[in-house]
Amino acid sequence: MAKLYFRYGTMQSNKSNQIITTHHQYTTQSKRCLAYTTPIDSRSGYKKIKSRVGLELEAEYITDDIFEKVNKENEKEKVFAVLIDEAQFLSKKDIHNLSDIPDLLDIPVIAFGLKTDFRNELFEGSRTLLELADAIDELKTVCQFCNKKATLNMRLHNNIPTNVGESIQIGDEEYVPVCRKCYKERLDLV
Ligand SMILES: [Zn+2]
């Protein structure tokens, strides 16, 4: 039985690169693989997933009828995997729709995204993935300020750490991966 996967990580944890590499692995074996992203993140330009090492992948935006779309594509030509970028921005309903793909079509869905926002609160999409996913993996990276593993995202507003504001504020040059200790110290939470 196919699974719903959630691969989460902080900023700079190589998520876009991994999604592009996974797509490449399937397609080099002549296995058709569909890639989707969310319209909230316009950083990458129209329907494109871009990684920091310069790789690019064409992707469609997720819509309410994602299950029907994948079903139709699969009827045309067998689909071996569905890849999702920026899954944190999806709604609870979107994730429930995605979970029907492994359950009813027996096609794995691999969703990549952040777990928490810069206030260290779960995104709606990530929360629902943590509730529903069959397999959950962490993509690791190092804290911006020390040598520990980063587990949180820090927002820098004019280079000053902040944990106030709306959850979704696009422009990733303002976000850095940090460990919990540095997060607390730099936001004066200790
Ligand atoms: Zn640190």
Residues whose N, C-alpha, C, O or C-beta is under 5 A from the ligand:
A	BS01	ZN	C143 F145 C146 K148 C179 C182
